[in-house]
Amino acid sequence: MTEKFIMAGHTPLHICDSEKGEKCVVLLHGYLESLLVWEDFIPLLYKQMRVVTLDLPGHGISTVEGECHSMEFLADVVAEAMTSLGVERFTVVGHSMGGYVALALAERHASRLEGLVLFSSTPNPDTEAKRENRRREIELIKSGKKELLARMAPSAGFAAVNRTRMKEYIEDLTEQVHVTEDEGIIALLNGMMARKDQNEMLRQSDVKQLFILGRQDDYIPVEVAKQLVEAHPQAAVAWLADAGHMGFLEEPATAAAALLNFMGLASENRE
């Protein structure tokens, strides 16, 4: 993987790029994460395709651009980044918040997408309760209490049965929260609160779709996930039986096989 900064339109962007492969997948990380979260998942993919990861503006070491990073702005940045890399068509995999960006890509840049994968993510807008939780997180950040986020958020993403064996990943994600700029966290929280319902767009889209869902996900309970699946018969579905919200870390081989199958590529189990 080659690590570098590129210009995505007017936005400096930190990316990693395997640079080789006829087909290309772009992996978009979630909230309080960075491109580093994909580090152990990439080896399951890069021999069969070109893999691009990036720090979405506001997270990692990409820049913060204002007080609100809308999902549309982030989608445009991703599209411009792929243009800068000379990639016209690609499959996008969005984890959690990255899925919201992927949905905006499908709405605004559908002709660029060979496939859309929502990984532990949904097209639903925030409920009012969820918006209130995000407002509280903004107040925590503004009052200098980011430590509370770092203490709670990373472990909550993993199924309870996996937290002991995932201890090192939890520690890495905790450190990621500490190093993420406060302004970036706030900009992305504002952007997530403002996003719209994308269910009908998704149903009407001609872009090929896959949902990857964890049966032990506390953020998207299995009842909610099943309702999502029923509402979107046009999408393929892969269930991770023993995963929470971080299925590409909890069940990487199964997740990679589902993605490779979706992209029409041979699966090799190298976990």
N, C-alpha and C positions, 0 to 999 in steps of 0.2 A: 504494500500500500504506500502510495506517495502522499505525503502530507504537505499542504501548501495553502496559501491565501490566494483567492481569485477575486475579481470584481464581478458581482452579479448585478448588472446595471450600475447603479451608483453605490451599491452596498458591498463593503469588504466582507468576505466570507471565508471562514476556516473550513477546509474540506480534507477528506482522505479519498483517494481514488486508486483502484487496482489497475485501471487503464486498459485492460485487455478483456476481450469477450465480445461476441456478436450481439448478445442481448445485454441490457443494462438494468440494474435495479438500484434504486435510491432508497436508502433507509433513513427515515426521519424519526428522531428520538422524541421522547415525551417531556413533560414538565419536570423541571429540576434535574434534567439529565443533560448529556452532551453526546457528541459522536463517540466518545470513549465507551459508552454503554454497549456498543455493538462489537467491541473488539474480539470477543470470544465467539461471536456468531459468524463473523465474516469468513473464517476458515472453512465453514460448512458450505460456502457458496462460491467463493471467488474462482475456483477451478472451472466452474461451469458458466460463469457470466462475469461481466464487469460490475463491480460493486462501488458505489459512491456513498459516502456518509458525509454529514456536514453538521456544524453547529448552527442551529437556527438562531437568527439575530436575537440577542437578549440572553442567550445561554452559551456555555462553553467560552470560547475566546473570540466569538464573532461580536460585532458591535451592537450597541443599543441605539435604536433609531426612534427617539421620541417616547411619549408616555403611554402609547397604546400600540402594540404590535397586532394588528388585525390578522386574522387567518388569511385574508385575501392578500395583504401585503406580503406575508410570509410565503404564500403560494407563488406570487409573482417573483420573489427572490429566488426560489427554487428553480422555477422555469428559466430565469435569466442565467442562473448558475449552470444549468445543463446546456444552454446555448453557448456559454463561454467555453464549456468543455467539448463542444462539437457534437453533442448527443442530441439528436432530434426526437427520438422516441425511447421511452423507458417505462418500466414498471415501478410504481411508488408503493413503499410499505411504510405506513404511518403507525407508530406506537402511541397509543393514548392521545396526548395533545398533537403529536405528529399526524395522527389520523385526521384531526380537524383540518390540518394544513393540506393533507392529501385530498380531502373532500373539496376544499376550495380549488385545488389544482384540477380536479375532475370537472368542476363547474366552469372554470375560467380558461383552462388549457387542455380540454379533453382530447384534442387532436394530437397532443404530445404523449398521451398515455397508452401504453399497451396493456396495462392492468393496474388495478387499484386494490391494495390489501389494507384492510382495517385490522390492526393487531391490538386487541384489547382496547377498542375504541368504538364509538357509535356516531351516527349522524344526528343524534338528538341534541337540541340546544340545552343550555343549563336550565335546570329548574330554579325557581326562586330561592329554594333552600341552598342549592349549590352556589348560586350567586352570592348569597349571604356568607357562606363559608369562604369564598374567594375574597370578599370584602374584609373579612376578619384576618385573612392571611396578609392582605395588603397593610392592614393596621399593625400587625405583628412586625412586618418588615420595617415600616416607617418608625416604629417605636424601638427599633434596635433589638428585636427578639427573634431574629432569624434562627437562633439556636433551637428554639422550640420546633420549628419546621424540620431542621436537620435531625432532631431527635426522634420525630414521629414518622415523617413521610416515607423514608426509604424502606423500613421494615414492613410497613403496611402494604407495600406493593407485592409482597410474596405471600404465597399460601402459608398458613400457620405451620403446616407440617414440614415446610421447606426452609424455615428461617434459620435453623441451626446449621444446616449444610450450606446455606447461602450467606453465611456470616461475612465472608470476605467481600462479597458483592455489596452487601448492606453497608459495610464500612466504606467502600469506595464511593457509593452513592451519597453517603452522609458527607464525605469530604467534598463531593461535587456541589452540594448545597452551600457549603461554607464558602466556596470560591466563586460562586455565581454572583454577579453584580446585583445589588438590591434593585437598581433601576430596571434591570432586565427582567427580574422576577415580576415586578409590578407591571411592566409593559405587557408581559405575556398573560398575566392574570386578567388585566383589562381586556385584552384581545379575546380571551376565552369567554369572558362574560358577555361580550358583545356579539358572539357568533350566532348565526341563524340556524333554524331547522333545515337540515339538508336531506331529510328523508325522501321527499318527492323528487328532488333533483337526482338522488341516487337511483330511485326506481326508474326514472325516465332516461338515465344515462346509457349510452351505448358502450361505455367502457366496461371491460370484463372485470368482475369483482370477486373478492375472497374475504371472508371474515375468519380470523383466527381468534378463538375465545378460550379462556381458562375456566374450567368448572369450579375452581376454588377462588375466583376473583371477588374480593370484597368490594371493589369499586364498581364492577358490573356484575351484580349477583346473577346466578344462573337463571333465575326466573326472568330477569330483565333481558338477559342474553337470548333466551328462548323466544321472547316476544319480538326481539330484533330480527331473529332468523325467520320467524313466521311472517313478519312484515316485509321481508326482502327475499322472495323466492327466486329472484334473478341472480342472487349471489351464491357462490359455493361457500361451504362452511367446513372448517377444521376445528375440532374440539381437542383441547389439551386437558386430559383427565385430572392430572395432578398439579396443575399450574394455577397460580393466582394471576396477578396483573402483569407479571414480568416473565411471560412464558418463553421468550427467546433465551432467557437465562435458566429458567427452571426445567424446561423440556426442549432444549435446543435442537436435538436431532429430529424430533417429531415435527417441530415448527419448520425447520429447514426443508424436510421432506415435503411438507404441505406446500411450501412456497415453490420449490423446484417443480413439483407436479403441476401446480397452477401455471407456471411459466413454460411448461412443456419440455422440461429438461430432466435428465437422468439424475436420480438421487444417489448419493454416496454417503453412507453412514461413517463419519469420521469423528464422532463424539469421543 
